[in-house]
């Protein structure tokens, strides 16, 4: 009888490096302090180190082409020659400059720029239901595609030269087309062209020596249209014939009704996510032919909790006895930090509950060895896993009876404002006295090198509390004075005391823990350190009131109180998995409610509760949407509804598609919402208009994720587009998002232009009155 074999694969490894080496290399290059050659050398060093580390940890299948300088979807667009015409690049000639222009836009000084204000970047939005952002592919009628990048083949050969026979990773053609935005054309009209290019690429990989290629099709976890289903069938009838074996990778959910489709494709292997789709294993074993290599995603690639290896083995041993298996993370490890061993300040009790990318590969290797050689061969590791799992379940740090009692005391009235929006709006207009097209910003101002240095020195103990507080007060006063000078109508304090819009609050809430090097990529060089939500949440003391009070004392203009909403804090954290996410969200909502009411008591007349991550938490299957939206909106209303009618509640959302959840956004019952619209040319407002959204809206006119400064004329044109959908009295004028990552020179020029645009708009309204 043939002995079954279990192996270990990684679907992708964090790109940024253990200490964010990629971030620093990119920013050094963008600032002109290093050459393209130096950037590419740094990237090659990160790839080599990642392959070496995964190999040393015992991975049998190593990925290549999982590395990206900015975004893997953008890599695919460049590979296929899907470069928008505005970048002025002839087909097949795109280079690194083109790549970064598509990612970040261009300034008027950029070589090849056709006009003084540069070119806009491609749209950016969330990757499925994660906090990773991808660049949206653009396609137009008559566009000619062609292979324009050899990156996939080059990195396979690079790994091979270092002694690693990798499995190249490609974003699947059907997922790429599903993510693309067609301008006057259905992206699937390009299916034949795209499949031809993928065929050529797979042929090149075969000639280079690749035996297997991993093709990622996460759309198989979604509700598919008939056209998508047909395209999948056509694609995978063609691609497996080209000399390489295909491991078709699905993740972020179970296959469910797409299982028969996936199981009957003529591919050599199929990867499935058993973390997000744990109930599909039995059906998989029946549906997937024995000749198809089955890859099981048994270790969570999106969260940081240590696995219960004994429980997993109980589940896997009967399967491993009957067929060859590959064990893998549920998805790419892109979404978790690199190495828990770098954390020297984490509480020891909490540390034993965690696993980062390095530890997750070790867990997979332990499972493999237990299945191949028996549990006794890894007895010590299994014992340590069992002890950690048991300790976490009974830890008194997780459960707080006071929090549970308060949750039980919540009433329906706590989720309701006193009066409807129309009545509140009249009262708020009298209190605030703002002009038409009021101007504001989203919250943060540039975190300069000086701000970051002062924070670092304070954290190291080299700058005492008093000196640090004085520094922050001076930065805040400068920001207030500049906003007055610029002519903004509603001010912000600038958030110089905040390291991150989620971490800052989590550090002051019970139930959260924090890392020093637990970075993950959000987009490009932007990295975040998600808090670890391990227990019941409460607010021991006010978090923002004193900073708001100080800022308001400096000016007669209204200063917004700035908070992060409960859903965003939840979705941008590594969340405990021992209770429903909705339960944790309600706990956070009560903590934020306390802060909102304290701000109002202090005299704050406008409070912004950011819910940038509301949309990204939406389940992938539509049948699950309403349940999520019900508890998410409930949590926001619980946080926001403790104030009087005269207090104006703002929220902010960005970089997501909102049109399909507009009833839920309306149900949040905010007074003002600001949204990202600059890159999409106000497209989102069509949905708000069709829905008859009643409240005020601030559509972003300044794309803060690109270094370019838009002109007054450009901003006026965007707001005129907005007025085609919404009444002038509904409209605010603001940037797309916070200004933390930008430089003061860009910010000042853009905000001056924005204020001038608002004044021009007011003049137009006055002329027609």
KEVEXLUM-976880 format. One line per 8 residues: number of its first residue (from 1); for each residue x, y, z of C-alpha. Coordinates in nm, 2 decimals. Each point is the difference from the previous one (the first is absolute). Example, Ala and Ser with C-alpha at 12.3 -4.5 7.8 and 13.67 -1.06 7.14 Angstrom:
1 = 1.23,-0.45,0.78; 0.14,0.34,-0.07
END
This chain:
1 = 0.00,0.00,0.00; 0.13,0.35,-0.09; 0.10,0.21,0.30; -0.18,0.34,-0.01; 0.22,0.31,0.02; -0.07,0.33,0.17; 0.20,0.31,-0.11; 0.00,0.37,0.10
9 = -0.05,0.30,-0.23; -0.01,0.37,0.06; -0.23,0.19,-0.23; 0.19,0.33,0.05; 0.22,0.16,0.26; 0.00,0.36,0.14; 0.18,0.23,-0.25; 0.09,0.28,0.23
17 = 0.28,-0.17,0.19; 0.03,-0.07,0.37; 0.07,0.37,0.08; -0.18,0.17,-0.29; 0.31,0.00,-0.22; -0.22,0.03,-0.32; -0.17,0.31,0.13; 0.32,0.18,0.07
25 = 0.16,-0.10,-0.33; -0.31,0.13,-0.19; -0.02,0.33,0.18; 0.37,0.05,-0.05; -0.04,-0.06,-0.37; -0.31,0.22,-0.03; 0.18,0.29,0.18; 0.29,-0.02,-0.25
33 = 0.25,-0.12,0.26; 0.07,-0.33,-0.17; 0.01,-0.14,-0.35; -0.22,-0.25,-0.18; 0.28,-0.24,0.01; 0.03,0.04,0.38; -0.37,-0.05,0.04; 0.00,-0.32,-0.21
41 = 0.30,-0.13,0.19; -0.18,0.05,0.33; -0.30,-0.18,-0.14; 0.21,-0.29,-0.11; 0.15,-0.03,0.34; -0.35,-0.02,0.16; -0.10,-0.27,-0.24; 0.31,-0.21,0.07
49 = -0.04,0.04,0.37; -0.37,-0.11,-0.02; 0.09,-0.31,-0.20; 0.28,-0.09,0.24; -0.22,0.04,0.30; -0.30,-0.20,-0.13; 0.24,-0.28,-0.11; 0.17,-0.01,0.34
57 = -0.34,-0.02,0.17; -0.08,-0.32,-0.20; -0.23,0.12,-0.28; 0.01,-0.24,-0.29; -0.16,0.23,-0.25; 0.13,0.35,-0.02; -0.17,0.28,-0.19; 0.16,0.24,-0.24
65 = -0.16,0.31,-0.15; -0.18,0.05,0.33; 0.22,0.30,0.05; -0.11,0.34,-0.13; 0.14,0.35,0.02; -0.35,0.14,0.04; -0.29,-0.23,-0.07; -0.04,-0.34,-0.17
73 = -0.31,0.11,-0.19; 0.19,0.29,-0.14; 0.28,-0.24,-0.09; -0.25,-0.21,-0.19; -0.14,0.31,-0.18; 0.35,0.10,-0.11; 0.08,-0.36,-0.10; -0.30,0.00,-0.23
81 = 0.07,0.35,-0.14; -0.32,0.15,0.15; 0.16,0.34,0.03; -0.25,0.29,-0.03; 0.06,0.24,-0.29; 0.04,0.30,0.22; 0.35,-0.12,0.11; 0.12,0.05,-0.36
89 = 0.18,-0.34,-0.03; 0.02,-0.19,-0.32; -0.12,-0.36,0.02; 0.27,-0.23,0.14; 0.23,0.28,0.12; -0.13,0.05,0.36; 0.28,0.02,0.25; 0.04,0.06,0.38
97 = -0.09,0.37,-0.05; -0.33,-0.10,-0.17; -0.06,-0.25,0.28; 0.03,0.26,0.28; -0.20,0.25,-0.21; -0.29,-0.24,-0.01; 0.03,-0.05,0.37; 0.06,0.35,0.12
105 = -0.07,0.24,-0.28; 0.24,0.25,-0.14; 0.08,0.36,0.09; 0.05,0.28,-0.25; 0.37,-0.04,0.03; -0.01,-0.37,-0.10; 0.18,-0.06,-0.33; -0.25,-0.07,-0.28
113 = -0.29,0.17,0.18; -0.23,0.16,-0.25; -0.13,0.29,0.22; 0.10,0.19,0.31; -0.19,-0.20,0.25; 0.10,-0.35,-0.10; -0.20,-0.31,-0.04; -0.23,-0.17,0.25
121 = 0.08,-0.34,0.14; -0.22,-0.30,-0.06; -0.28,-0.05,0.24; 0.07,-0.18,0.32; -0.23,-0.22,0.20; -0.01,-0.28,0.25; 0.11,-0.36,-0.09; -0.31,-0.21,0.07
129 = -0.08,0.03,0.37; 0.35,0.09,0.12; 0.18,0.33,0.08; 0.24,-0.05,-0.29; -0.06,0.25,-0.28; 0.05,-0.08,-0.37; 0.02,0.22,-0.31; -0.31,-0.05,-0.21
137 = 0.08,-0.11,-0.36; -0.15,0.23,-0.27; -0.12,-0.12,-0.34; -0.15,0.19,-0.29; -0.15,-0.10,-0.33; 0.26,-0.07,-0.27; 0.28,-0.03,0.25; 0.29,-0.22,-0.12
145 = 0.15,-0.23,0.26; 0.35,-0.16,-0.02; 0.25,-0.17,0.23; 0.19,0.30,0.13; 0.19,-0.14,0.30; 0.22,-0.30,0.05; -0.01,0.02,0.38; -0.16,-0.34,0.06
153 = 0.26,-0.19,-0.21; 0.29,0.22,0.13; -0.08,-0.07,0.36; -0.04,-0.37,-0.06; 0.34,-0.01,-0.16; 0.14,0.22,0.28; -0.12,-0.25,0.26; 0.14,-0.29,-0.20
161 = 0.34,0.16,-0.02; 0.00,0.02,0.38; -0.09,-0.37,0.02; -0.38,0.02,0.06; -0.24,-0.17,-0.24; -0.30,0.21,0.06; -0.37,-0.01,-0.10; -0.07,0.33,-0.17
169 = -0.31,0.18,0.11; -0.23,0.18,-0.25; -0.32,0.19,0.07; -0.26,-0.19,-0.20; -0.14,0.14,-0.32; -0.36,-0.02,0.12; 0.07,0.17,0.33; 0.20,0.28,-0.19
177 = -0.29,0.06,-0.24; -0.25,-0.01,0.28; 0.19,0.27,0.19; 0.05,0.22,-0.32; -0.21,0.30,-0.07; -0.11,0.04,-0.36; -0.05,0.34,-0.15; -0.28,-0.05,-0.25
185 = 0.08,-0.37,-0.03; -0.05,-0.32,0.20; 0.34,-0.12,0.12; -0.09,-0.36,-0.10; 0.00,0.11,-0.36; 0.37,-0.03,0.04; -0.01,-0.36,0.11; 0.15,-0.15,-0.32
193 = 0.28,0.26,-0.01; 0.09,-0.06,0.37; -0.01,-0.38,-0.03; 0.24,0.03,-0.30; 0.24,0.20,0.21; -0.02,-0.24,0.30; 0.06,-0.29,-0.25; 0.31,0.16,-0.12
201 = 0.12,0.07,0.35; -0.06,-0.36,0.12; 0.19,-0.12,-0.31; 0.29,0.22,0.10; 0.00,-0.13,0.35; 0.00,-0.36,-0.13; 0.30,0.08,-0.22; 0.17,0.15,0.31
209 = -0.04,-0.32,0.19; -0.31,0.06,0.21; -0.19,-0.32,0.08; -0.29,0.15,0.19; -0.16,0.35,-0.01; -0.24,0.13,0.27; -0.29,0.19,-0.15; -0.21,0.19,0.25
217 = -0.37,0.03,-0.07; -0.15,0.13,0.33; -0.32,0.09,-0.20; -0.09,-0.36,0.04; -0.10,0.09,0.36; -0.26,0.25,-0.14; -0.34,-0.01,-0.15; 0.08,-0.04,-0.37
225 = -0.19,0.12,-0.30; -0.06,-0.23,-0.29; 0.26,0.19,-0.20; 0.26,-0.05,0.27; -0.08,-0.38,0.02; 0.02,-0.03,-0.37; 0.33,0.19,0.00; 0.15,-0.23,0.27
233 = -0.10,-0.31,-0.20; 0.16,0.14,-0.32; 0.31,0.12,0.17; 0.08,-0.33,0.18; -0.08,-0.21,-0.30; 0.28,0.19,-0.18; 0.27,0.09,0.26; 0.08,-0.35,0.13
241 = 0.12,-0.12,-0.34; 0.31,0.22,-0.01; 0.27,-0.22,0.16; -0.04,0.10,0.36; -0.21,-0.14,0.28; -0.25,0.25,0.14; -0.08,0.03,0.37; -0.33,0.19,0.00
249 = -0.01,0.20,0.33; -0.32,0.12,0.15; -0.03,0.18,0.33; -0.18,0.25,0.22; -0.30,-0.23,0.02; -0.15,-0.34,-0.08; -0.07,-0.11,-0.35; -0.36,-0.09,0.08
257 = -0.21,-0.01,-0.32; 0.32,0.05,-0.20; 0.14,-0.33,0.12; -0.13,-0.21,-0.30; 0.15,0.26,-0.24; 0.34,0.01,0.17; 0.02,-0.38,0.05; -0.07,-0.08,-0.36
265 = 0.26,0.23,-0.15; 0.29,-0.18,-0.17; 0.26,0.14,0.24; 0.27,-0.20,0.18; -0.07,0.14,0.35; -0.26,0.20,0.20; 0.06,0.21,0.31; -0.29,0.07,0.23
273 = -0.04,0.22,0.31; -0.10,-0.22,0.29; 0.02,0.29,0.25; -0.27,0.22,-0.16; -0.18,-0.31,-0.14; 0.05,-0.26,0.27; -0.31,-0.20,-0.09; 0.09,-0.08,-0.36
281 = 0.26,-0.28,0.07; -0.24,-0.30,-0.02; -0.15,0.13,-0.33; 0.34,0.07,-0.14; 0.12,-0.35,0.06; -0.30,-0.13,-0.19; 0.01,0.25,-0.29; 0.38,0.04,-0.06
289 = 0.14,-0.29,-0.22; 0.28,-0.20,0.16; 0.22,0.09,-0.28; -0.02,0.37,0.09; 0.25,0.11,0.27; -0.20,0.15,0.29; 0.16,0.29,0.19; -0.17,0.08,0.33
297 = 0.02,0.34,0.15; -0.01,-0.10,0.37; 0.20,0.28,0.16; -0.15,0.35,0.01; 0.18,0.23,-0.24; -0.20,0.30,0.11; 0.02,-0.01,0.38; 0.27,-0.04,0.26
305 = -0.14,-0.26,0.24; 0.20,-0.32,0.06; -0.16,-0.31,-0.14; -0.12,-0.29,0.21; 0.21,-0.26,-0.17; -0.14,-0.30,0.18; -0.35,0.09,-0.11; 0.12,0.05,-0.36
313 = 0.17,-0.34,0.00; -0.32,-0.16,0.12; -0.17,0.14,-0.31; 0.29,-0.06,-0.25; 0.12,-0.35,0.09; -0.29,-0.19,-0.17; 0.04,0.21,-0.31; 0.38,-0.05,-0.02
321 = -0.05,-0.37,0.03; -0.18,-0.01,-0.33; 0.16,0.25,-0.24; 0.31,0.22,-0.05; -0.05,0.35,0.16; 0.16,0.34,-0.01; -0.04,0.20,0.33; 0.01,0.37,-0.04
329 = -0.12,0.33,0.16; -0.35,0.09,-0.10; 0.13,0.27,-0.22; 0.32,0.20,-0.06; 0.18,0.10,0.32; 0.00,0.35,-0.13; -0.26,0.09,0.25; 0.19,-0.08,0.32
337 = 0.33,0.13,0.15; 0.32,-0.18,-0.08; 0.15,-0.14,0.33; -0.13,-0.01,0.36; 0.36,-0.04,0.12; 0.06,0.37,-0.08; -0.25,0.09,0.28; 0.19,0.08,0.32
345 = -0.27,0.20,0.18; -0.31,-0.21,-0.04; -0.14,-0.14,0.32; 0.12,-0.36,0.03; -0.34,-0.14,0.07; -0.14,0.15,-0.32; 0.31,-0.09,-0.20; -0.06,-0.37,0.05
353 = -0.34,0.03,-0.17; 0.15,0.15,-0.32; 0.15,-0.11,-0.33; 0.14,0.23,-0.28; 0.11,-0.11,-0.35; 0.31,-0.18,0.12; -0.18,-0.18,0.28; -0.28,-0.10,-0.24
361 = 0.24,-0.17,-0.23; 0.15,-0.18,0.30; -0.36,-0.11,0.10; -0.05,-0.14,-0.35; 0.33,-0.19,0.01; -0.10,-0.15,0.34; -0.33,-0.12,-0.14; 0.17,-0.15,-0.30
369 = 0.26,-0.18,0.21; -0.28,-0.13,0.23; -0.20,-0.13,-0.30; 0.30,-0.15,-0.17; 0.19,-0.15,0.30; -0.25,-0.01,0.28; -0.09,0.24,0.28; 0.29,-0.13,0.22
377 = 0.25,0.15,-0.24; -0.11,0.35,0.09; -0.13,-0.07,0.35; 0.16,0.31,0.17; -0.15,0.24,-0.26; -0.34,-0.15,0.03; 0.01,0.02,0.37; 0.10,0.37,-0.01
385 = -0.29,0.07,-0.24; -0.25,-0.18,0.23; 0.12,0.19,0.31; -0.03,0.33,-0.18; -0.35,-0.08,-0.13; -0.12,-0.10,0.35; 0.16,0.30,0.17; -0.17,0.24,-0.23
393 = -0.35,-0.15,0.06; 0.02,0.05,0.38; 0.20,0.32,0.02; -0.18,0.26,0.23; 0.14,0.28,-0.22; -0.25,-0.09,-0.28; -0.33,0.04,0.18; -0.12,0.31,0.19
401 = -0.34,-0.04,0.19; -0.05,0.38,0.01; 0.02,0.02,-0.38; -0.24,-0.29,-0.04; -0.25,0.17,0.24; 0.02,0.32,-0.19; -0.07,-0.17,-0.33; -0.30,-0.17,0.15
409 = -0.14,0.34,0.11; 0.00,0.16,-0.35; -0.35,0.12,-0.11; -0.14,0.07,-0.34; -0.02,0.37,0.09; 0.38,0.02,0.04; 0.02,-0.05,-0.38; -0.23,0.29,-0.10
417 = 0.07,0.37,-0.05; -0.26,0.22,0.16; -0.14,0.15,-0.33; 0.01,-0.07,-0.37; 0.29,0.14,-0.21; -0.20,0.29,-0.15; -0.07,0.14,0.34; 0.35,-0.06,0.12
425 = 0.15,0.17,-0.31; -0.19,0.33,0.07; 0.12,0.01,0.36; 0.36,-0.08,-0.10; -0.01,0.27,-0.27; -0.09,0.26,0.27; 0.26,-0.12,0.24; 0.29,-0.04,-0.25
433 = -0.07,0.29,-0.24; 0.19,-0.15,-0.29; -0.01,0.13,-0.36; -0.12,-0.19,-0.30; 0.25,-0.27,-0.11; 0.17,-0.01,0.34; 0.36,-0.11,0.00; 0.18,-0.23,0.23
441 = 0.26,-0.28,0.00; -0.04,-0.36,0.11; 0.20,0.02,0.31; 0.38,-0.06,-0.01; 0.27,0.24,-0.12; 0.35,-0.11,-0.11; 0.19,-0.21,0.24; 0.34,0.16,-0.08
449 = 0.34,-0.15,0.07; 0.01,0.24,0.30; -0.33,-0.14,0.14; 0.11,-0.36,-0.05; 0.34,0.07,0.16; -0.16,0.16,0.30; -0.23,-0.30,0.05; 0.28,-0.24,-0.04
457 = 0.22,0.19,0.25; -0.29,0.01,0.25; -0.06,-0.38,-0.05; 0.37,-0.06,0.07; -0.01,0.21,0.31; 0.23,0.27,-0.14; -0.28,0.27,0.00; -0.19,0.03,0.32
465 = -0.38,0.03,0.01; -0.01,0.38,0.06; 0.24,0.08,-0.29; -0.19,-0.24,-0.23; -0.34,0.16,0.10; 0.14,0.35,-0.07; 0.13,-0.11,-0.34; -0.34,-0.14,-0.09
473 = -0.18,0.32,0.12; 0.23,0.21,-0.22; -0.07,-0.22,-0.30; -0.38,0.02,0.07; 0.01,0.38,0.03; 0.19,0.03,-0.32; -0.26,-0.22,-0.18; -0.29,0.21,0.14
481 = 0.16,0.33,-0.09; 0.08,-0.13,-0.35; -0.36,-0.12,-0.05; -0.13,0.34,0.10; 0.24,0.17,-0.24; -0.10,-0.24,-0.28; -0.37,0.08,0.05; -0.14,-0.34,0.10
489 = -0.34,0.02,0.16; 0.01,-0.30,0.23; 0.34,-0.08,0.15; 0.17,-0.31,0.14; 0.28,-0.02,0.26; 0.23,-0.21,-0.23; 0.04,-0.32,0.20; 0.37,0.05,0.06
497 = -0.03,-0.20,0.32; -0.13,-0.31,-0.19; 0.21,-0.27,-0.14; -0.28,-0.17,-0.19; -0.38,0.06,-0.02; -0.07,-0.34,0.16; 0.31,-0.06,0.21; -0.04,0.33,0.18
505 = -0.34,-0.10,0.13; 0.08,-0.36,0.06; 0.29,0.10,0.22; -0.24,0.18,0.23; -0.27,-0.27,0.01; 0.00,-0.31,0.22; 0.01,-0.33,-0.19; 0.27,0.10,-0.26
513 = 0.37,-0.08,-0.03; 0.26,0.14,-0.24; 0.31,-0.10,-0.19; 0.32,0.18,-0.07; 0.07,-0.17,-0.34; -0.33,-0.15,-0.09; -0.03,0.19,-0.32; -0.21,-0.10,-0.30
521 = -0.03,0.17,-0.34; -0.31,0.21,-0.07; 0.11,0.12,-0.34; 0.33,0.10,-0.16; 0.23,0.12,0.27; -0.28,0.05,0.25; 0.02,-0.24,0.29; -0.21,-0.04,0.31
529 = 0.03,-0.18,0.33; -0.35,-0.14,0.07; -0.08,-0.01,0.37; -0.07,-0.34,0.15; -0.35,-0.01,0.14; 0.03,-0.29,0.25; -0.27,0.07,0.27; -0.30,0.20,0.10
537 = 0.02,0.37,-0.08; -0.06,0.31,0.21; 0.12,0.36,0.03; 0.18,0.07,0.33; 0.03,0.37,-0.06; -0.07,0.28,-0.27; 0.23,-0.04,-0.30; -0.03,0.32,-0.21
545 = -0.18,0.26,0.21; 0.30,0.19,0.12; 0.16,0.03,-0.34; -0.33,0.12,-0.15; -0.05,0.25,0.29; 0.35,0.14,-0.06; -0.05,0.04,-0.37; -0.34,0.16,0.04
553 = 0.15,0.25,0.25; 0.22,0.13,-0.28; -0.27,0.11,-0.24; -0.35,0.13,-0.04; -0.07,-0.24,-0.29; -0.15,-0.34,0.08; 0.25,-0.28,0.05; -0.12,-0.35,-0.07
561 = 0.04,-0.28,0.26; 0.18,-0.28,-0.18; -0.08,-0.37,0.08; 0.03,-0.33,-0.17; -0.32,-0.20,-0.02; -0.06,-0.34,0.16; -0.03,-0.19,-0.33; 0.33,0.14,-0.13
569 = 0.18,-0.07,0.33; -0.14,-0.36,-0.03; 0.08,-0.05,-0.36; 0.35,0.15,0.02; 0.10,-0.22,0.30; 0.10,-0.36,0.04; -0.33,-0.10,0.17; -0.05,-0.27,0.27
577 = -0.16,-0.31,-0.15; -0.17,-0.14,0.31; -0.32,0.21,-0.04; -0.19,0.15,-0.29; 0.15,0.31,-0.15; -0.33,0.18,0.05; 0.04,-0.04,0.38; 0.34,0.15,0.00
585 = -0.13,0.29,-0.22; -0.27,0.09,0.24; 0.25,0.01,0.28; 0.21,0.25,-0.20; -0.31,0.20,-0.08; -0.08,0.06,0.36; 0.36,0.11,0.07; -0.02,0.25,-0.30
593 = -0.35,0.11,0.12; 0.16,0.11,0.33; 0.26,0.21,-0.19; -0.27,0.16,-0.22; -0.21,0.11,0.29; 0.31,0.13,0.19; 0.10,0.21,-0.30; -0.35,0.14,-0.02
601 = 0.01,0.09,0.37; 0.33,0.18,-0.06; -0.17,0.22,-0.26; 0.08,-0.18,-0.32; -0.26,0.09,-0.27; 0.11,-0.24,-0.27; 0.14,-0.35,0.05; 0.13,-0.22,-0.28
609 = -0.02,-0.38,0.05; 0.20,-0.16,-0.28; -0.13,-0.32,-0.15; 0.25,-0.04,-0.28; -0.02,-0.38,0.03; -0.38,-0.05,0.01; -0.01,-0.13,-0.36; 0.30,-0.23,0.02
617 = -0.16,-0.20,0.27; -0.29,-0.09,-0.22; -0.02,-0.38,-0.05; 0.09,-0.14,-0.34; -0.33,-0.17,-0.05; -0.30,0.23,-0.04; -0.23,-0.22,0.21; 0.22,0.09,0.30
625 = 0.00,0.38,-0.06; -0.30,0.10,0.19; 0.09,-0.17,0.32; 0.34,0.17,0.00; -0.14,0.34,-0.10; -0.26,-0.02,0.28; 0.25,-0.05,0.27; 0.25,0.24,-0.15
633 = -0.25,0.29,-0.04; -0.14,-0.09,0.35; 0.35,0.04,0.15; 0.06,0.34,-0.18; -0.34,0.13,0.12; 0.07,-0.12,0.35; 0.33,0.20,-0.01; -0.14,0.31,-0.15
641 = -0.36,0.05,0.13; 0.08,0.12,0.35; 0.02,0.37,-0.10; -0.26,0.27,-0.04; -0.14,0.13,-0.33; 0.23,0.30,-0.01; 0.31,-0.22,-0.01; 0.10,-0.08,-0.36
649 = 0.11,-0.36,-0.05; 0.24,-0.06,-0.29; 0.13,-0.32,-0.14; 0.26,-0.08,-0.26; 0.03,-0.29,-0.24; 0.26,-0.06,-0.27; 0.13,-0.23,-0.28; -0.29,-0.23,-0.02
657 = -0.31,-0.06,-0.22; -0.29,0.14,0.19; -0.29,-0.01,-0.24; -0.11,-0.35,0.09; -0.03,0.09,0.38; -0.15,0.35,-0.02; -0.31,-0.10,0.20; 0.23,-0.10,0.28
665 = 0.20,0.33,-0.03; -0.33,0.19,0.02; -0.10,-0.20,0.30; 0.31,0.12,0.19; -0.19,0.34,0.03; 0.31,0.22,-0.02; -0.03,0.38,-0.06; 0.30,0.01,-0.24
673 = 0.19,-0.27,-0.18; 0.33,0.05,-0.19; 0.11,-0.25,-0.26; 0.27,-0.07,-0.25; -0.10,0.11,-0.35; 0.30,0.18,-0.16; 0.14,-0.29,-0.19; -0.34,-0.13,-0.11
681 = -0.11,0.35,-0.13; -0.30,0.01,0.24; -0.14,-0.33,-0.14; -0.11,-0.11,0.35; -0.24,0.29,0.03; -0.22,-0.14,-0.27; -0.10,-0.27,0.25; -0.06,0.25,0.29
689 = -0.22,0.20,-0.23; -0.20,-0.30,-0.12; -0.05,-0.10,0.37; -0.10,0.36,0.08; 0.25,0.02,0.28; -0.14,0.27,0.23; 0.30,0.12,0.20; 0.30,0.21,-0.09
697 = 0.29,-0.14,-0.20; 0.36,0.10,-0.04; 0.12,-0.16,-0.32; 0.38,0.00,-0.01; 0.16,0.24,-0.25; 0.36,-0.07,0.09; 0.15,-0.35,-0.03; 0.24,-0.01,0.29
705 = 0.16,-0.33,-0.09; 0.18,0.16,-0.30; 0.27,0.27,0.02; -0.17,0.23,-0.26; -0.18,0.32,0.09; -0.33,0.05,-0.18; -0.08,0.35,-0.14; -0.29,0.22,0.10
713 = -0.16,-0.06,-0.33; 0.03,-0.38,0.04; -0.17,0.02,0.34; -0.27,0.23,-0.12; -0.07,-0.24,-0.29; -0.03,-0.29,0.24; -0.25,0.19,0.22; -0.20,0.10,-0.30
721 = -0.02,-0.37,-0.08; -0.12,-0.05,0.35; -0.27,0.26,-0.04; -0.13,-0.21,-0.30; -0.10,-0.25,0.26; -0.06,0.19,0.33; -0.14,0.33,0.11; 0.26,0.27,0.07
729 = -0.12,0.03,0.36; 0.09,-0.36,0.06; 0.36,0.04,-0.10; 0.32,0.04,0.20; 0.35,0.05,-0.15; 0.28,-0.22,0.14; 0.29,-0.23,-0.09; -0.06,-0.37,-0.06
737 = 0.17,-0.11,0.32; 0.23,0.11,0.28; 0.32,0.18,-0.08; 0.23,-0.19,0.23; 0.22,-0.15,-0.28; 0.04,0.32,-0.21; 0.26,0.28,0.03; -0.09,0.34,0.12
745 = 0.09,0.16,-0.33; -0.25,-0.21,-0.19; -0.26,0.04,0.26; 0.01,0.37,0.03; -0.01,0.05,-0.38; -0.29,-0.25,-0.04; -0.20,0.14,0.30; 0.04,0.36,-0.13
753 = -0.13,-0.11,-0.33; -0.29,-0.19,0.16; -0.10,0.31,0.20; 0.02,0.21,-0.32; -0.21,-0.25,-0.18; -0.27,0.02,0.28; 0.00,0.38,-0.02; -0.05,-0.02,-0.38
761 = -0.28,-0.24,0.05; -0.17,0.23,0.25; 0.03,0.28,-0.25; -0.18,-0.21,-0.26; -0.28,-0.08,0.24; -0.04,0.36,0.09; -0.02,0.11,-0.36; -0.28,-0.25,-0.07
769 = -0.19,0.07,0.32
END
